[in-house]
């Protein structure tokens, strides 16, 4: 998922350079959403991993 975030970020940067502001804004929005989803899943994974280690 982090890979797709970086891809959409690269598309947003390239589109911004060439002046396609609509595409750049949409790609940046998608990249931001994917980044926060990745971050939330990372935190959930760390919490569940800590609970599993603590119960053994």
mmCIF file of the N, C-alpha and C atoms, coordinates in Angstrom:
data_MODEL
# 
_entry.id   MODEL 
# 
loop_
_atom_site.group_PDB 
_atom_site.id 
_atom_site.type_symbol 
_atom_site.label_atom_id 
_atom_site.label_alt_id 
_atom_site.label_comp_id 
_atom_site.label_asym_id 
_atom_site.label_entity_id 
_atom_site.label_seq_id 
_atom_site.pdbx_PDB_ins_code 
_atom_site.Cartn_x 
_atom_site.Cartn_y 
_atom_site.Cartn_z 
_atom_site.occupancy 
_atom_site.B_iso_or_equiv 
_atom_site.pdbx_formal_charge 
_atom_site.auth_seq_id 
_atom_site.auth_comp_id 
_atom_site.auth_asym_id 
_atom_site.auth_atom_id 
_atom_site.pdbx_PDB_model_num 
ATOM 1   N N  . UNK A 1 1  ? 0.834  -1.187  0.000   1.00 0.00 ? 1  UNK A N  1 
ATOM 2   C CA . UNK A 1 1  ? 0.000  0.000   0.000   1.00 0.00 ? 1  UNK A CA 1 
ATOM 3   C C  . UNK A 1 1  ? 0.879  1.251   0.000   1.00 0.00 ? 1  UNK A C  1 
ATOM 4   N N  . UNK A 1 2  ? 1.997  1.170   0.678   1.00 0.00 ? 2  UNK A N  1 
ATOM 5   C CA . UNK A 1 2  ? 2.906  2.313   0.678   1.00 0.00 ? 2  UNK A CA 1 
ATOM 6   C C  . UNK A 1 2  ? 3.467  2.548   -0.720  1.00 0.00 ? 2  UNK A C  1 
ATOM 7   N N  . UNK A 1 3  ? 3.626  1.485   -1.496  1.00 0.00 ? 3  UNK A N  1 
ATOM 8   C CA . UNK A 1 3  ? 4.085  1.609   -2.880  1.00 0.00 ? 3  UNK A CA 1 
ATOM 9   C C  . UNK A 1 3  ? 3.106  2.450   -3.694  1.00 0.00 ? 3  UNK A C  1 
ATOM 10  N N  . UNK A 1 4  ? 1.807  2.168   -3.551  1.00 0.00 ? 4  UNK A N  1 
ATOM 11  C CA . UNK A 1 4  ? 0.799  2.932   -4.296  1.00 0.00 ? 4  UNK A CA 1 
ATOM 12  C C  . UNK A 1 4  ? 0.765  4.388   -3.853  1.00 0.00 ? 4  UNK A C  1 
ATOM 13  N N  . UNK A 1 5  ? 1.015  4.623   -2.591  1.00 0.00 ? 5  UNK A N  1 
ATOM 14  C CA . UNK A 1 5  ? 1.081  5.992   -2.097  1.00 0.00 ? 5  UNK A CA 1 
ATOM 15  C C  . UNK A 1 5  ? 2.206  6.746   -2.789  1.00 0.00 ? 5  UNK A C  1 
ATOM 16  N N  . UNK A 1 6  ? 3.353  6.119   -2.898  1.00 0.00 ? 6  UNK A N  1 
ATOM 17  C CA . UNK A 1 6  ? 4.480  6.762   -3.560  1.00 0.00 ? 6  UNK A CA 1 
ATOM 18  C C  . UNK A 1 6  ? 4.231  6.954   -5.054  1.00 0.00 ? 6  UNK A C  1 
ATOM 19  N N  . UNK A 1 7  ? 3.535  6.006   -5.677  1.00 0.00 ? 7  UNK A N  1 
ATOM 20  C CA . UNK A 1 7  ? 3.210  6.142   -7.094  1.00 0.00 ? 7  UNK A CA 1 
ATOM 21  C C  . UNK A 1 7  ? 2.279  7.332   -7.312  1.00 0.00 ? 7  UNK A C  1 
ATOM 22  N N  . UNK A 1 8  ? 1.225  7.441   -6.522  1.00 0.00 ? 8  UNK A N  1 
ATOM 23  C CA . UNK A 1 8  ? 0.305  8.561   -6.670  1.00 0.00 ? 8  UNK A CA 1 
ATOM 24  C C  . UNK A 1 8  ? 0.980  9.885   -6.338  1.00 0.00 ? 8  UNK A C  1 
ATOM 25  N N  . UNK A 1 9  ? 1.912  9.880   -5.392  1.00 0.00 ? 9  UNK A N  1 
ATOM 26  C CA . UNK A 1 9  ? 2.659  11.088  -5.077  1.00 0.00 ? 9  UNK A CA 1 
ATOM 27  C C  . UNK A 1 9  ? 3.531  11.502  -6.259  1.00 0.00 ? 9  UNK A C  1 
ATOM 28  N N  . UNK A 1 10 ? 4.168  10.541  -6.901  1.00 0.00 ? 10 UNK A N  1 
ATOM 29  C CA . UNK A 1 10 ? 4.995  10.846  -8.074  1.00 0.00 ? 10 UNK A CA 1 
ATOM 30  C C  . UNK A 1 10 ? 4.128  11.375  -9.218  1.00 0.00 ? 10 UNK A C  1 
ATOM 31  N N  . UNK A 1 11 ? 2.965  10.776  -9.421  1.00 0.00 ? 11 UNK A N  1 
ATOM 32  C CA . UNK A 1 11 ? 2.050  11.259  -10.460 1.00 0.00 ? 11 UNK A CA 1 
ATOM 33  C C  . UNK A 1 11 ? 1.613  12.682  -10.154 1.00 0.00 ? 11 UNK A C  1 
ATOM 34  N N  . UNK A 1 12 ? 1.346  12.976  -8.907  1.00 0.00 ? 12 UNK A N  1 
ATOM 35  C CA . UNK A 1 12 ? 0.924  14.321  -8.519  1.00 0.00 ? 12 UNK A CA 1 
ATOM 36  C C  . UNK A 1 12 ? 2.034  15.340  -8.769  1.00 0.00 ? 12 UNK A C  1 
ATOM 37  N N  . UNK A 1 13 ? 3.259  14.965  -8.458  1.00 0.00 ? 13 UNK A N  1 
ATOM 38  C CA . UNK A 1 13 ? 4.380  15.885  -8.667  1.00 0.00 ? 13 UNK A CA 1 
ATOM 39  C C  . UNK A 1 13 ? 4.603  16.143  -10.151 1.00 0.00 ? 13 UNK A C  1 
ATOM 40  N N  . UNK A 1 14 ? 4.584  15.086  -10.954 1.00 0.00 ? 14 UNK A N  1 
ATOM 41  C CA . UNK A 1 14 ? 4.791  15.244  -12.395 1.00 0.00 ? 14 UNK A CA 1 
ATOM 42  C C  . UNK A 1 14 ? 3.649  16.050  -13.011 1.00 0.00 ? 14 UNK A C  1 
ATOM 43  N N  . UNK A 1 15 ? 2.421  15.758  -12.626 1.00 0.00 ? 15 UNK A N  1 
ATOM 44  C CA . UNK A 1 15 ? 1.284  16.503  -13.161 1.00 0.00 ? 15 UNK A CA 1 
ATOM 45  C C  . UNK A 1 15 ? 1.333  17.963  -12.729 1.00 0.00 ? 15 UNK A C  1 
ATOM 46  N N  . UNK A 1 16 ? 1.798  18.217  -11.523 1.00 0.00 ? 16 UNK A N  1 
ATOM 47  C CA . UNK A 1 16 ? 1.938  19.597  -11.054 1.00 0.00 ? 16 UNK A CA 1 
ATOM 48  C C  . UNK A 1 16 ? 2.993  20.363  -11.827 1.00 0.00 ? 16 UNK A C  1 
ATOM 49  N N  . UNK A 1 17 ? 4.080  19.675  -12.175 1.00 0.00 ? 17 UNK A N  1 
ATOM 50  C CA . UNK A 1 17 ? 5.146  20.314  -12.955 1.00 0.00 ? 17 UNK A CA 1 
ATOM 51  C C  . UNK A 1 17 ? 4.633  20.714  -14.334 1.00 0.00 ? 17 UNK A C  1 
ATOM 52  N N  . UNK A 1 18 ? 3.840  19.853  -14.950 1.00 0.00 ? 18 UNK A N  1 
ATOM 53  C CA . UNK A 1 18 ? 3.346  20.134  -16.292 1.00 0.00 ? 18 UNK A CA 1 
ATOM 54  C C  . UNK A 1 18 ? 2.085  20.984  -16.302 1.00 0.00 ? 18 UNK A C  1 
ATOM 55  N N  . UNK A 1 19 ? 1.555  21.331  -15.139 1.00 0.00 ? 19 UNK A N  1 
ATOM 56  C CA . UNK A 1 19 ? 0.434  22.255  -15.076 1.00 0.00 ? 19 UNK A CA 1 
ATOM 57  C C  . UNK A 1 19 ? -0.948 21.624  -15.072 1.00 0.00 ? 19 UNK A C  1 
ATOM 58  N N  . UNK A 1 20 ? -1.030 20.335  -14.904 1.00 0.00 ? 20 UNK A N  1 
ATOM 59  C CA . UNK A 1 20 ? -2.331 19.679  -14.828 1.00 0.00 ? 20 UNK A CA 1 
ATOM 60  C C  . UNK A 1 20 ? -2.795 19.693  -13.369 1.00 0.00 ? 20 UNK A C  1 
ATOM 61  N N  . UNK A 1 21 ? -3.354 20.805  -12.955 1.00 0.00 ? 21 UNK A N  1 
ATOM 62  C CA . UNK A 1 21 ? -3.664 20.980  -11.532 1.00 0.00 ? 21 UNK A CA 1 
ATOM 63  C C  . UNK A 1 21 ? -4.777 20.049  -11.059 1.00 0.00 ? 21 UNK A C  1 
ATOM 64  N N  . UNK A 1 22 ? -5.735 19.733  -11.900 1.00 0.00 ? 22 UNK A N  1 
ATOM 65  C CA . UNK A 1 22 ? -6.812 18.828  -11.504 1.00 0.00 ? 22 UNK A CA 1 
ATOM 66  C C  . UNK A 1 22 ? -6.311 17.428  -11.217 1.00 0.00 ? 22 UNK A C  1 
ATOM 67  N N  . UNK A 1 23 ? -5.482 16.928  -12.105 1.00 0.00 ? 23 UNK A N  1 
ATOM 68  C CA . UNK A 1 23 ? -4.914 15.590  -11.932 1.00 0.00 ? 23 UNK A CA 1 
ATOM 69  C C  . UNK A 1 23 ? -3.959 15.580  -10.743 1.00 0.00 ? 23 UNK A C  1 
ATOM 70  N N  . UNK A 1 24 ? -3.183 16.638  -10.605 1.00 0.00 ? 24 UNK A N  1 
ATOM 71  C CA . UNK A 1 24 ? -2.230 16.709  -9.493  1.00 0.00 ? 24 UNK A CA 1 
ATOM 72  C C  . UNK A 1 24 ? -2.962 16.728  -8.159  1.00 0.00 ? 24 UNK A C  1 
ATOM 73  N N  . UNK A 1 25 ? -4.037 17.480  -8.072  1.00 0.00 ? 25 UNK A N  1 
ATOM 74  C CA . UNK A 1 25 ? -4.800 17.540  -6.825  1.00 0.00 ? 25 UNK A CA 1 
ATOM 75  C C  . UNK A 1 25 ? -5.446 16.214  -6.478  1.00 0.00 ? 25 UNK A C  1 
ATOM 76  N N  . UNK A 1 26 ? -6.000 15.556  -7.482  1.00 0.00 ? 26 UNK A N  1 
ATOM 77  C CA . UNK A 1 26 ? -6.641 14.261  -7.249  1.00 0.00 ? 26 UNK A CA 1 
ATOM 78  C C  . UNK A 1 26 ? -5.609 13.216  -6.826  1.00 0.00 ? 26 UNK A C  1 
ATOM 79  N N  . UNK A 1 27 ? -4.466 13.195  -7.502  1.00 0.00 ? 27 UNK A N  1 
ATOM 80  C CA . UNK A 1 27 ? -3.425 12.226  -7.158  1.00 0.00 ? 27 UNK A CA 1 
ATOM 81  C C  . UNK A 1 27 ? -2.852 12.490  -5.772  1.00 0.00 ? 27 UNK A C  1 
ATOM 82  N N  . UNK A 1 28 ? -2.687 13.743  -5.432  1.00 0.00 ? 28 UNK A N  1 
ATOM 83  C CA . UNK A 1 28 ? -2.179 14.066  -4.097  1.00 0.00 ? 28 UNK A CA 1 
ATOM 84  C C  . UNK A 1 28 ? -3.187 13.674  -3.028  1.00 0.00 ? 28 UNK A C  1 
ATOM 85  N N  . UNK A 1 29 ? -4.468 13.863  -3.306  1.00 0.00 ? 29 UNK A N  1 
ATOM 86  C CA . UNK A 1 29 ? -5.507 13.448  -2.350  1.00 0.00 ? 29 UNK A CA 1 
ATOM 87  C C  . UNK A 1 29 ? -5.525 11.948  -2.141  1.00 0.00 ? 29 UNK A C  1 
ATOM 88  N N  . UNK A 1 30 ? -5.406 11.196  -3.227  1.00 0.00 ? 30 UNK A N  1 
ATOM 89  C CA . UNK A 1 30 ? -5.379 9.736   -3.129  1.00 0.00 ? 30 UNK A CA 1 
ATOM 90  C C  . UNK A 1 30 ? -4.134 9.284   -2.363  1.00 0.00 ? 30 UNK A C  1 
ATOM 91  N N  . UNK A 1 31 ? -2.991 9.908   -2.662  1.00 0.00 ? 31 UNK A N  1 
ATOM 92  C CA . UNK A 1 31 ? -1.758 9.546   -1.956  1.00 0.00 ? 31 UNK A CA 1 
ATOM 93  C C  . UNK A 1 31 ? -1.878 9.827   -0.467  1.00 0.00 ? 31 UNK A C  1 
ATOM 94  N N  . UNK A 1 32 ? -2.514 10.927  -0.117  1.00 0.00 ? 32 UNK A N  1 
ATOM 95  C CA . UNK A 1 32 ? -2.683 11.270  1.299   1.00 0.00 ? 32 UNK A CA 1 
ATOM 96  C C  . UNK A 1 32 ? -3.592 10.261  2.001   1.00 0.00 ? 32 UNK A C  1 
ATOM 97  N N  . UNK A 1 33 ? -4.675 9.877   1.375   1.00 0.00 ? 33 UNK A N  1 
ATOM 98  C CA . UNK A 1 33 ? -5.594 8.892   1.962   1.00 0.00 ? 33 UNK A CA 1 
ATOM 99  C C  . UNK A 1 33 ? -4.887 7.556   2.146   1.00 0.00 ? 33 UNK A C  1 
ATOM 100 N N  . UNK A 1 34 ? -4.175 7.106   1.114   1.00 0.00 ? 34 UNK A N  1 
ATOM 101 C CA . UNK A 1 34 ? -3.470 5.829   1.217   1.00 0.00 ? 34 UNK A CA 1 
ATOM 102 C C  . UNK A 1 34 ? -2.390 5.861   2.292   1.00 0.00 ? 34 UNK A C  1 
ATOM 103 N N  . UNK A 1 35 ? -1.707 6.989   2.438   1.00 0.00 ? 35 UNK A N  1 
ATOM 104 C CA . UNK A 1 35 ? -0.683 7.105   3.466   1.00 0.00 ? 35 UNK A CA 1 
ATOM 105 C C  . UNK A 1 35 ? -1.283 6.967   4.853   1.00 0.00 ? 35 UNK A C  1 
ATOM 106 N N  . UNK A 1 36 ? -2.408 7.639   5.099   1.00 0.00 ? 36 UNK A N  1 
ATOM 107 C CA . UNK A 1 36 ? -3.014 7.556   6.423   1.00 0.00 ? 36 UNK A CA 1 
ATOM 108 C C  . UNK A 1 36 ? -3.609 6.177   6.682   1.00 0.00 ? 36 UNK A C  1 
ATOM 109 N N  . UNK A 1 37 ? -4.117 5.510   5.644   1.00 0.00 ? 37 UNK A N  1 
ATOM 110 C CA . UNK A 1 37 ? -4.576 4.125   5.817   1.00 0.00 ? 37 UNK A CA 1 
ATOM 111 C C  . UNK A 1 37 ? -3.397 3.217   6.180   1.00 0.00 ? 37 UNK A C  1 
ATOM 112 N N  . UNK A 1 38 ? -2.272 3.395   5.496   1.00 0.00 ? 38 UNK A N  1 
ATOM 113 C CA . UNK A 1 38 ? -1.079 2.625   5.805   1.00 0.00 ? 38 UNK A CA 1 
ATOM 114 C C  . UNK A 1 38 ? -0.615 2.884   7.235   1.00 0.00 ? 38 UNK A C  1 
ATOM 115 N N  . UNK A 1 39 ? -0.626 4.131   7.637   1.00 0.00 ? 39 UNK A N  1 
ATOM 116 C CA . UNK A 1 39 ? -0.203 4.488   8.985   1.00 0.00 ? 39 UNK A CA 1 
ATOM 117 C C  . UNK A 1 39 ? -1.129 3.872   10.042  1.00 0.00 ? 39 UNK A C  1 
ATOM 118 N N  . UNK A 1 40 ? -2.435 3.901   9.812   1.00 0.00 ? 40 UNK A N  1 
ATOM 119 C CA . UNK A 1 40 ? -3.385 3.305   10.752  1.00 0.00 ? 40 UNK A CA 1 
ATOM 120 C C  . UNK A 1 40 ? -3.189 1.793   10.848  1.00 0.00 ? 40 UNK A C  1 
ATOM 121 N N  . UNK A 1 41 ? -2.960 1.145   9.705   1.00 0.00 ? 41 UNK A N  1 
ATOM 122 C CA . UNK A 1 41 ? -2.748 -0.298  9.727   1.00 0.00 ? 41 UNK A CA 1 
ATOM 123 C C  . UNK A 1 41 ? -1.440 -0.651  10.418  1.00 0.00 ? 41 UNK A C  1 
ATOM 124 N N  . UNK A 1 42 ? -0.417 0.194   10.286  1.00 0.00 ? 42 UNK A N  1 
ATOM 125 C CA . UNK A 1 42 ? 0.843  -0.028  10.986  1.00 0.00 ? 42 UNK A CA 1 
ATOM 126 C C  . UNK A 1 42 ? 0.646  0.050   12.497  1.00 0.00 ? 42 UNK A C  1 
ATOM 127 N N  . UNK A 1 43 ? -0.082 1.052   12.958  1.00 0.00 ? 43 UNK A N  1 
ATOM 128 C CA . UNK A 1 43 ? -0.323 1.207   14.398  1.00 0.00 ? 43 UNK A CA 1 
ATOM 129 C C  . UNK A 1 43 ? -1.125 0.019   14.934  1.00 0.00 ? 43 UNK A C  1 
ATOM 130 N N  . UNK A 1 44 ? -2.149 -0.394  14.214  1.00 0.00 ? 44 UNK A N  1 
ATOM 131 C CA . UNK A 1 44 ? -2.955 -1.547  14.637  1.00 0.00 ? 44 UNK A CA 1 
ATOM 132 C C  . UNK A 1 44 ? -2.091 -2.803  14.699  1.00 0.00 ? 44 UNK A C  1 
ATOM 133 N N  . UNK A 1 45 ? -1.228 -2.983  13.711  1.00 0.00 ? 45 UNK A N  1 
ATOM 134 C CA . UNK A 1 45 ? -0.337 -4.142  13.695  1.00 0.00 ? 45 UNK A CA 1 
ATOM 135 C C  . UNK A 1 45 ? 0.630  -4.125  14.874  1.00 0.00 ? 45 UNK A C  1 
ATOM 136 N N  . UNK A 1 46 ? 1.177  -2.965  15.187  1.00 0.00 ? 46 UNK A N  1 
ATOM 137 C CA . UNK A 1 46 ? 2.086  -2.862  16.323  1.00 0.00 ? 46 UNK A CA 1 
ATOM 138 C C  . UNK A 1 46 ? 1.379  -3.149  17.642  1.00 0.00 ? 46 UNK A C  1 
ATOM 139 N N  . UNK A 1 47 ? 0.169  -2.664  17.796  1.00 0.00 ? 47 UNK A N  1 
ATOM 140 C CA . UNK A 1 47 ? -0.590 -2.895  19.031  1.00 0.00 ? 47 UNK A CA 1 
ATOM 141 C C  . UNK A 1 47 ? -0.936 -4.366  19.193  1.00 0.00 ? 47 UNK A C  1 
ATOM 142 N N  . UNK A 1 48 ? -1.432 -4.993  18.127  1.00 0.00 ? 48 UNK A N  1 
ATOM 143 C CA . UNK A 1 48 ? -1.782 -6.415  18.233  1.00 0.00 ? 48 UNK A CA 1 
ATOM 144 C C  . UNK A 1 48 ? -0.540 -7.266  18.443  1.00 0.00 ? 48 UNK A C  1 
ATOM 145 N N  . UNK A 1 49 ? 0.590  -6.890  17.836  1.00 0.00 ? 49 UNK A N  1 
ATOM 146 C CA . UNK A 1 49 ? 1.838  -7.617  18.060  1.00 0.00 ? 49 UNK A CA 1 
ATOM 147 C C  . UNK A 1 49 ? 2.313  -7.503  19.499  1.00 0.00 ? 49 UNK A C  1 
ATOM 148 N N  . UNK A 1 50 ? 2.121  -6.358  20.107  1.00 0.00 ? 50 UNK A N  1 
ATOM 149 C CA . UNK A 1 50 ? 2.524  -6.161  21.498  1.00 0.00 ? 50 UNK A CA 1 
ATOM 150 C C  . UNK A 1 50 ? 1.651  -6.990  22.432  1.00 0.00 ? 50 UNK A C  1 
ATOM 151 N N  . UNK A 1 51 ? 0.358  -7.077  22.145  1.00 0.00 ? 51 UNK A N  1 
ATOM 152 C CA . UNK A 1 51 ? -0.524 -7.894  22.979  1.00 0.00 ? 51 UNK A CA 1 
ATOM 153 C C  . UNK A 1 51 ? -0.233 -9.369  22.816  1.00 0.00 ? 51 UNK A C  1 
ATOM 154 N N  . UNK A 1 52 ? 0.112  -9.812  21.628  1.00 0.00 ? 52 UNK A N  1 
ATOM 155 C CA . UNK A 1 52 ? 0.418  -11.228 21.424  1.00 0.00 ? 52 UNK A CA 1 
ATOM 156 C C  . UNK A 1 52 ? 1.696  -11.612 22.138  1.00 0.00 ? 52 UNK A C  1 
ATOM 157 N N  . UNK A 1 53 ? 2.700  -10.749 22.099  1.00 0.00 ? 53 UNK A N  1 
ATOM 158 C CA . UNK A 1 53 ? 3.947  -11.038 22.773  1.00 0.00 ? 53 UNK A CA 1 
ATOM 159 C C  . UNK A 1 53 ? 3.776  -11.051 24.287  1.00 0.00 ? 53 UNK A C  1 
ATOM 160 N N  . UNK A 1 54 ? 2.887  -10.215 24.787  1.00 0.00 ? 54 UNK A N  1 
ATOM 161 C CA . UNK A 1 54 ? 2.700  -10.124 26.228  1.00 0.00 ? 54 UNK A CA 1 
ATOM 162 C C  . UNK A 1 54 ? 1.951  -11.295 26.826  1.00 0.00 ? 54 UNK A C  1 
ATOM 163 N N  . UNK A 1 55 ? 1.160  -12.037 26.048  1.00 0.00 ? 55 UNK A N  1 
ATOM 164 C CA . UNK A 1 55 ? 0.345  -13.107 26.598  1.00 0.00 ? 55 UNK A CA 1 
ATOM 165 C C  . UNK A 1 55 ? 1.088  -14.439 26.658  1.00 0.00 ? 55 UNK A C  1 
ATOM 166 N N  . UNK A 1 56 ? 2.231  -14.577 26.033  1.00 0.00 ? 56 UNK A N  1 
ATOM 167 C CA . UNK A 1 56 ? 2.960  -15.857 26.025  1.00 0.00 ? 56 UNK A CA 1 
ATOM 168 C C  . UNK A 1 56 ? 3.792  -16.040 27.254  1.00 0.00 ? 56 UNK A C  1 
# 
